[in-house]
Amino acid sequence: MFSKTIFKQTLTQNWKLWAAFTGLTAIMSAVIIAVYDPKMIQRMMDMVKDMPGIADMMGDRLNETTSLLGMLGESFYSMQGILLPLIFVIMTANTLVASQVDRGSMAYILSTPIQRTKVIRTQALYLITSILCMFLAVTLVGLGTVQIAHNGLWGQAYTADVKAASDTLGVDKEAAANDLTLILNSPDAIKAGARAREIDEDVYTAYLNLKLSEKAYGAAAEVLGLDIHTVSADPTLIKNDEAALKAAAGVMGLEPMMYGAMLNQAIAQKDMATEQAKAMQEKLMAGITAAAAQLNMEPGDLATSMGKIKGDSKAMHAMISASGLPEGMVAGILNQQLAGDEISLDNGINFKLGNYLLLNLGAFLLIFAIASISFLFSCVFNLTKNSLALGAGIPIACLIFQIMAKASGSLDNFKYLSLNTLFDPRAITSGGTFWPQFTALALLGAALYALGVTVFKEKDLPL
């Protein structure tokens, strides 16, 4: 099937190139993971939203960058994690066959008793193995960085407010994180936590209540054997199960009867008449529109950045006046919105190991397929310049077409000319469809490698 001697010789000749590109790719991945800070990223996104040209160019990708995996998908696995391996496979594929034929060293190899088919299969095996090992190394370095920087694999990562509040309370971080009522019941701890998260104390209090509610639903869901989203969508499931009610009440630091009363109120609010809900929504939109005019913003942009209303007294007054709602109610709505944003920031650091592995699998399959193109033309041509013209030209054109398609909606059709389109990191991180594309990349790559082997086996060589 293949020659161990030639494989070792090829490895010896090319390991430095592999190590350089693998090391650089892994380092870039590690840096992006290590410096990820959801709050900083959110601020950057808010700045980008204020720049219409850039915001229009990024489109929906703005929302994807607020999570660690989303950031990796939209940056590393869309550019650096593809570009560097792309350059490596172009250089290596040409070196393995066409360059050796051009230099005459292939004539020496074929003068040995080793069959031509075994020689070319060995070169193909080295190229595939080098790509596989490259992405295994990148994956392992990434996982190590996630653990060191964010405790993403095991252990517990504590947010800045928990660290600050636990110091104020004189308890360890685990105790504060597991029982947020300790913070809620201490004005000093609330003050310290709010300062650490850089938000108002009333917003922080709302955040803690939301977090507690989330934990309570999680505890009840575990007892019920259901998904937390199912339970939060239908709180009556908790009310109808004594064990679930007790577990959720324990998280909230309440008696089951009192927590049951809270659930009744939440259910009643959820079942509010449609007309009332619609009227409230209309009042809020009128208030947001007035505040947006005061801040010289689009209402849609302001709706996702409600903190700007709280930070501007004139905008706040405009919202209260236009909505016709009491000041306390408006402040409460803003606090809930901002508290929800803080919950989203916490969730942004949540690391899903399965999705991370799928990102690396997808990147490997894309480079596997791209390498097969370079390998095929290295087998077809005897001259390096001809091999690189197509073996490098086509993969680079695919990358350029993908960049053009992302840069402007008017150029979107260019994505159909790019092989890179079959690897969509956003589909993985947002729960889209990606297995058919993965299968296509695997089949295409396998077919082109096989074709390259056949062409080299049957063609005439200048020996």
C-alpha positions as CSV (number, residue, x, y, z in Angstrom):
1,M,0.0,0.0,0.0
2,F,2.8,2.5,0.9
3,S,6.5,2.6,1.5
4,K,7.7,3.2,5.1
5,T,11.2,4.2,3.8
6,I,9.8,6.9,1.5
7,F,7.3,8.1,4.2
8,K,10.2,8.5,6.7
9,Q,12.3,10.3,4.1
10,T,9.4,12.6,3.2
11,L,8.8,13.3,6.9
12,T,12.4,14.1,7.5
13,Q,12.4,16.6,4.6
14,N,9.2,18.3,5.5
15,W,8.8,18.3,9.3
16,K,10.2,21.7,9.8
17,L,7.7,23.3,7.4
18,W,4.9,21.4,9.1
19,A,6.1,22.4,12.6
20,A,6.3,26.1,11.6
21,F,2.8,26.3,10.2
22,T,1.3,24.1,12.9
23,G,2.9,26.1,15.7
24,L,1.9,29.5,14.2
25,T,-1.7,28.3,13.6
26,A,-2.0,26.8,17.2
27,I,-0.5,30.0,18.7
28,M,-3.0,32.2,16.9
29,S,-5.9,30.0,18.1
30,A,-4.6,30.1,21.7
31,V,-4.2,33.9,21.7
32,I,-7.8,34.4,20.5
33,I,-9.1,32.0,23.1
34,A,-7.0,33.4,25.9
35,V,-7.8,37.1,25.4
36,Y,-11.6,36.5,24.9
37,D,-13.6,38.7,27.3
38,P,-17.3,38.9,26.6
39,K,-17.7,42.3,28.1
40,M,-14.9,43.8,26.0
41,I,-16.3,42.0,22.9
42,Q,-19.7,43.5,23.6
43,R,-18.2,47.0,23.8
44,M,-16.4,46.5,20.5
45,M,-19.7,45.3,18.9
46,D,-21.5,48.4,20.2
47,M,-18.8,50.6,18.6
48,V,-19.1,48.7,15.3
49,K,-22.9,49.2,15.3
50,D,-22.3,52.9,15.4
51,M,-20.3,52.6,12.1
52,P,-22.9,51.9,9.4
53,G,-20.5,50.7,6.7
54,I,-18.8,48.1,8.9
55,A,-22.0,47.1,10.6
56,D,-23.7,46.5,7.2
57,M,-20.7,44.5,6.0
58,M,-20.7,42.2,9.1
59,G,-24.5,41.8,9.2
60,D,-25.7,38.9,11.3
61,R,-22.1,38.0,12.2
62,L,-22.2,40.7,14.8
63,N,-24.4,38.7,17.0
64,E,-22.3,35.5,16.6
65,T,-19.1,37.1,18.0
66,T,-20.6,37.5,21.5
67,S,-19.7,33.9,22.5
68,L,-16.3,32.3,22.6
69,L,-17.1,29.7,20.0
70,G,-18.9,32.3,17.9
71,M,-15.8,34.5,18.0
72,L,-13.6,31.6,17.0
73,G,-15.9,30.6,14.2
74,E,-16.2,34.2,12.8
75,S,-12.5,35.0,13.1
76,F,-10.0,32.1,13.4
77,Y,-12.0,29.4,11.5
78,S,-13.0,31.8,8.8
79,M,-9.5,33.2,8.2
80,Q,-6.3,32.4,10.1
81,G,-7.2,28.8,10.8
82,I,-7.8,28.2,7.1
83,L,-5.3,30.5,5.5
84,L,-2.1,29.2,7.2
85,P,-3.0,25.5,6.5
86,L,-3.9,26.5,3.0
87,I,-0.4,27.9,2.3
88,F,1.1,24.8,3.9
89,V,-0.8,22.3,1.8
90,I,-0.1,24.2,-1.4
91,M,3.7,24.2,-0.7
92,T,3.8,20.6,0.5
93,A,1.6,19.1,-2.3
94,N,3.9,20.7,-4.9
95,T,7.0,19.6,-3.1
96,L,5.8,16.0,-2.8
97,V,5.4,15.3,-6.6
98,A,5.8,18.0,-9.2
99,S,8.8,19.6,-7.7
100,Q,10.6,16.2,-7.5
101,V,9.8,15.4,-11.1
102,D,11.0,18.9,-12.1
103,R,14.3,18.5,-10.2
104,G,14.8,14.9,-11.4
105,S,14.8,13.4,-7.9
106,M,11.7,11.4,-8.7
107,A,13.7,9.5,-11.4
108,Y,16.0,8.3,-8.7
109,I,13.2,7.1,-6.5
110,L,11.5,5.3,-9.3
111,S,14.7,3.6,-10.3
112,T,14.5,1.6,-7.1
113,P,12.4,-1.6,-6.9
114,I,9.5,0.3,-5.2
115,Q,6.5,0.5,-7.5
116,R,5.3,3.8,-8.9
117,T,1.8,3.3,-7.3
118,K,3.3,2.7,-3.9
119,V,5.5,5.9,-4.2
120,I,2.5,8.1,-5.1
121,R,0.3,6.6,-2.4
122,T,3.0,7.2,0.2
123,Q,3.2,10.9,-0.8
124,A,-0.6,11.2,-0.6
125,L,-0.6,9.5,2.8
126,Y,2.0,11.9,4.1
127,L,0.0,14.9,3.0
128,I,-3.2,13.6,4.6
129,T,-1.4,12.6,7.8
130,S,0.3,16.0,8.1
131,I,-3.0,17.8,7.8
132,L,-4.6,15.5,10.3
133,C,-1.8,15.9,12.8
134,M,-1.8,19.7,12.3
135,F,-5.5,20.0,13.3
136,L,-5.0,17.5,16.2
137,A,-2.3,19.8,17.5
138,V,-4.4,22.9,17.1
139,T,-7.3,21.2,18.8
140,L,-5.2,20.1,21.8
141,V,-3.6,23.5,22.2
142,G,-7.0,25.1,22.0
143,L,-8.5,22.8,24.6
144,G,-5.6,23.5,26.9
145,T,-6.0,27.2,26.5
146,V,-9.7,27.0,27.2
147,Q,-9.1,25.2,30.4
148,I,-6.2,27.5,31.6
149,A,-7.9,30.8,30.6
150,H,-11.6,30.0,31.3
151,N,-11.9,26.7,33.2
152,G,-14.0,25.7,30.2
153,L,-13.5,21.9,30.4
154,W,-13.6,21.1,34.1
155,G,-13.5,23.0,37.3
156,Q,-15.5,26.2,37.8
157,A,-14.8,29.7,36.4
158,Y,-16.0,32.5,38.6
159,T,-17.2,35.8,37.3
160,A,-15.6,39.0,38.5
161,D,-18.6,39.9,40.7
162,V,-18.6,36.6,42.5
163,K,-14.9,37.0,43.3
164,A,-15.4,40.6,44.6
165,A,-18.5,39.7,46.6
166,S,-17.0,36.6,48.1
167,D,-14.0,38.7,49.4
168,T,-16.5,41.2,50.9
169,L,-18.5,38.5,52.5
170,G,-15.5,36.6,53.8
171,V,-16.5,33.3,52.2
172,D,-14.9,31.3,49.4
173,K,-15.9,31.8,45.8
174,E,-17.6,28.4,45.5
175,A,-20.0,29.2,48.4
176,A,-20.9,32.6,46.9
177,A,-21.4,31.2,43.4
178,N,-23.6,28.3,44.7
179,D,-25.7,30.5,46.9
180,L,-26.3,33.9,45.3
181,T,-28.7,34.8,48.2
182,L,-25.6,35.4,50.3
183,I,-24.8,38.3,47.9
184,L,-28.4,39.5,47.6
185,N,-28.8,39.8,51.3
186,S,-25.7,41.9,51.8
187,P,-25.7,45.6,50.6
188,D,-21.9,45.6,50.7
189,A,-21.6,42.5,48.6
190,I,-24.1,44.0,46.1
191,K,-22.0,47.1,45.9
192,A,-18.8,45.2,45.4
193,G,-20.4,42.9,42.8
194,A,-21.9,45.8,40.8
195,R,-18.6,47.6,40.8
196,A,-16.8,44.5,39.5
197,R,-19.3,44.1,36.7
198,E,-19.3,47.8,36.0
199,I,-23.1,48.2,36.3
200,D,-25.6,49.9,38.6
201,E,-26.5,48.3,41.8
202,D,-30.1,48.1,40.9
203,V,-29.2,46.4,37.6
204,Y,-26.9,44.0,39.5
205,T,-29.7,43.2,41.9
206,A,-32.0,42.4,38.9
207,Y,-29.2,40.3,37.4
208,L,-28.8,38.3,40.6
209,N,-32.6,37.6,40.7
210,L,-32.6,36.5,37.1
211,K,-29.6,34.3,37.8
212,L,-31.3,32.7,40.8
213,S,-34.4,32.1,38.8
214,E,-32.4,30.4,36.2
215,K,-30.6,28.2,38.7
216,A,-34.0,27.4,40.3
217,Y,-35.4,26.3,37.0
218,G,-32.3,24.2,36.4
219,A,-32.7,22.5,39.8
220,A,-36.4,21.7,39.0
221,A,-35.5,20.5,35.5
222,E,-33.0,18.1,37.0
223,V,-35.6,16.6,39.3
224,L,-38.1,16.4,36.5
225,G,-35.7,14.9,34.0
226,L,-36.5,17.7,31.5
227,D,-34.6,20.4,29.6
228,I,-34.3,23.7,31.5
229,H,-35.8,25.5,28.5
230,T,-38.9,23.3,28.7
231,V,-39.4,24.0,32.4
232,S,-38.8,27.8,32.1
233,A,-41.3,27.9,29.2
234,D,-43.9,26.1,31.4
235,P,-43.5,26.8,35.2
236,T,-46.6,24.9,36.0
237,L,-44.5,21.8,35.6
238,I,-42.7,22.8,38.8
239,K,-45.9,23.6,40.6
240,N,-47.3,20.2,39.9
241,D,-44.3,18.3,41.3
242,E,-43.6,18.5,45.0
243,A,-39.9,17.5,44.7
244,A,-39.3,19.9,41.9
245,L,-40.9,22.7,43.8
246,K,-38.8,22.0,46.9
247,A,-35.6,21.9,44.8
248,A,-36.3,25.2,43.1
249,A,-37.4,26.9,46.3
250,G,-34.2,25.7,48.0
251,V,-32.1,27.5,45.4
252,M,-34.1,30.7,45.9
253,G,-33.7,30.4,49.7
254,L,-37.5,30.3,50.1
255,E,-40.1,28.0,51.5
256,P,-41.9,25.9,48.9
257,M,-45.2,27.6,49.6
258,M,-43.7,31.1,49.1
259,Y,-41.9,30.0,45.9
260,G,-45.2,28.5,44.7
261,A,-46.8,31.9,45.2
262,M,-44.0,33.5,43.1
263,L,-44.7,31.0,40.4
264,N,-48.4,31.8,40.4
265,Q,-47.6,35.5,39.9
266,A,-45.1,34.7,37.1
267,I,-47.7,32.4,35.4
268,A,-50.4,35.1,35.8
269,Q,-48.1,37.7,34.2
270,K,-47.3,35.3,31.4
271,D,-51.0,34.7,30.8
272,M,-51.7,38.4,30.6
273,A,-54.3,39.3,28.0
274,T,-52.9,39.7,24.5
275,E,-54.4,43.1,24.1
276,Q,-52.8,44.3,27.3
277,A,-49.4,42.9,26.3
278,K,-49.8,44.5,22.9
279,A,-50.6,47.9,24.4
280,M,-47.6,47.7,26.7
281,Q,-45.4,46.8,23.8
282,E,-46.7,49.8,21.8
283,K,-46.0,52.2,24.7
284,L,-42.5,50.8,25.1
285,M,-41.7,51.2,21.4
286,A,-43.0,54.8,21.5
287,G,-40.7,55.4,24.5
288,I,-37.7,53.8,22.8
289,T,-38.4,55.7,19.6
290,A,-38.4,59.0,21.5
291,A,-35.2,58.1,23.4
292,A,-33.5,57.1,20.1
293,A,-34.4,60.5,18.6
294,Q,-32.8,62.2,21.6
295,L,-29.7,60.1,21.2
296,N,-29.6,60.4,17.4
297,M,-29.8,56.6,17.0
298,E,-32.0,54.1,15.1
299,P,-34.8,52.7,17.4
300,G,-33.8,49.1,16.4
301,D,-30.1,49.7,17.5
302,L,-31.2,51.3,20.8
303,A,-33.5,48.4,21.6
304,T,-30.4,46.2,21.9
305,S,-28.4,48.9,23.8
306,M,-30.9,50.0,26.5
307,G,-28.0,51.0,28.8
308,K,-27.6,54.2,26.8
309,I,-31.0,55.3,27.9
310,K,-30.2,54.9,31.6
311,G,-26.9,56.8,31.1
312,D,-28.6,59.8,29.6
313,S,-31.1,61.8,31.7
314,K,-32.7,63.5,28.6
315,A,-33.2,60.2,26.8
316,M,-34.7,58.7,30.0
317,H,-37.1,61.6,30.3
318,A,-38.0,61.4,26.6
319,M,-38.8,57.7,27.0
320,I,-41.0,58.2,30.1
321,S,-42.9,61.1,28.5
322,A,-43.5,59.3,25.2
323,S,-44.5,55.9,26.7
324,G,-46.8,57.4,29.4
325,L,-45.5,54.7,31.8
326,P,-44.5,55.5,35.4
327,E,-40.9,56.3,36.0
328,G,-40.5,53.3,38.3
329,M,-41.9,50.9,35.7
330,V,-39.6,52.3,33.0
331,A,-36.6,52.0,35.3
332,G,-37.6,48.4,36.2
333,I,-38.0,47.4,32.5
334,L,-34.5,48.9,31.7
335,N,-33.0,47.1,34.7
336,Q,-34.5,43.8,33.6
337,Q,-33.2,44.4,30.0
338,L,-29.7,45.2,31.2
339,A,-29.7,42.3,33.7
340,G,-30.6,40.0,30.8
341,D,-27.7,41.4,28.8
342,E,-25.4,40.4,31.7
343,I,-26.8,36.9,31.7
344,S,-26.0,36.7,28.0
345,L,-22.5,37.8,28.7
346,D,-22.1,35.0,31.2
347,N,-23.5,32.5,28.7
348,G,-21.0,33.8,26.1
349,I,-18.1,32.1,27.9
350,N,-19.9,28.7,28.0
351,F,-17.8,26.3,26.1
352,K,-19.4,23.4,24.2
353,L,-16.8,20.8,23.6
354,G,-18.8,19.0,20.9
355,N,-19.1,22.2,18.8
356,Y,-15.4,23.0,19.2
357,L,-14.5,19.5,18.0
358,L,-16.9,19.9,15.1
359,L,-15.2,23.3,14.1
360,N,-11.9,21.5,13.9
361,L,-13.3,18.6,12.0
362,G,-14.9,20.9,9.5
363,A,-11.6,22.9,9.1
364,F,-9.7,19.6,8.6
365,L,-12.2,18.4,6.0
366,L,-12.0,21.7,4.1
367,I,-8.2,21.6,4.0
368,F,-8.3,17.9,3.2
369,A,-10.4,18.7,0.1
370,I,-8.3,21.8,-0.8
371,A,-5.1,19.7,-0.5
372,S,-6.5,17.1,-2.9
373,I,-6.8,19.8,-5.6
374,S,-3.1,20.8,-5.1
375,F,-2.1,17.2,-5.0
376,L,-4.0,16.4,-8.2
377,F,-2.3,19.1,-10.2
378,S,1.1,18.2,-8.7
379,C,0.5,14.7,-10.2
380,V,-0.7,16.0,-13.5
381,F,2.1,18.4,-14.3
382,N,5.8,17.8,-14.5
383,L,6.9,21.4,-14.0
384,T,6.5,23.3,-10.7
385,K,5.2,26.5,-12.4
386,N,2.4,24.6,-14.0
387,S,1.5,22.7,-10.9
388,L,1.3,25.9,-8.8
389,A,-0.6,27.8,-11.5
390,L,-3.7,25.6,-10.8
391,G,-2.8,23.8,-7.6
392,A,-2.4,27.1,-5.8
393,G,-4.5,29.3,-8.1
394,I,-7.8,27.4,-7.6
395,P,-7.6,27.2,-3.7
396,I,-6.6,30.9,-3.5
397,A,-9.4,31.8,-5.8
398,C,-11.9,29.9,-3.6
399,L,-10.7,31.9,-0.6
400,I,-10.9,35.2,-2.4
401,F,-14.5,34.4,-3.6
402,Q,-15.5,33.6,-0.1
403,I,-14.1,36.9,1.2
404,M,-15.9,38.8,-1.5
405,A,-19.2,37.1,-0.8
406,K,-18.9,38.0,2.9
407,A,-17.9,41.6,2.2
408,S,-21.1,42.7,0.4
409,G,-24.5,41.4,-0.2
410,S,-24.3,42.3,-3.8
411,L,-21.4,39.8,-4.2
412,D,-23.2,37.0,-2.4
413,N,-23.3,34.8,-5.5
414,F,-19.5,34.4,-5.4
415,K,-19.9,31.9,-2.6
416,Y,-21.2,29.4,-5.1
417,L,-17.8,29.5,-6.8
418,S,-15.9,28.7,-3.6
419,L,-15.2,25.4,-2.0
420,N,-14.8,27.2,1.3
421,T,-18.5,27.8,1.4
422,L,-19.0,24.1,2.4
423,F,-17.4,24.9,5.7
424,D,-19.7,27.3,7.6
425,P,-18.6,27.7,11.2
426,R,-21.8,29.7,12.0
427,A,-23.9,26.6,11.1
428,I,-22.0,24.6,13.8
429,T,-22.1,27.3,16.5
430,S,-25.8,28.2,15.9
431,G,-27.2,24.7,15.4
432,G,-27.5,24.8,11.6
433,T,-27.0,22.1,9.0
434,F,-23.5,21.1,8.2
435,W,-23.2,17.3,7.9
436,P,-24.1,17.2,4.2
437,Q,-21.4,19.8,3.5
438,F,-18.9,17.8,5.5
439,T,-19.8,14.6,3.6
440,A,-19.3,16.5,0.3
441,L,-15.8,17.7,1.3
442,A,-14.8,14.2,2.4
443,L,-16.0,12.6,-0.9
444,L,-14.5,15.3,-3.1
445,G,-11.2,15.0,-1.4
446,A,-11.1,11.2,-1.5
447,A,-12.0,11.3,-5.2
448,L,-9.4,13.8,-6.2
449,Y,-6.6,12.0,-4.3
450,A,-7.6,8.8,-6.0
451,L,-7.6,10.6,-9.4
452,G,-4.2,12.0,-8.7
453,V,-2.8,8.6,-7.9
454,T,-4.3,7.2,-11.1
455,V,-2.9,10.0,-13.3
456,F,0.6,9.7,-11.9
457,K,0.6,6.0,-12.3
458,E,-0.4,6.1,-16.0
459,K,1.4,9.2,-17.3
460,D,4.7,9.4,-19.0
461,L,7.5,10.9,-16.9
462,P,10.7,12.6,-18.1
463,L,13.0,10.0,-16.5
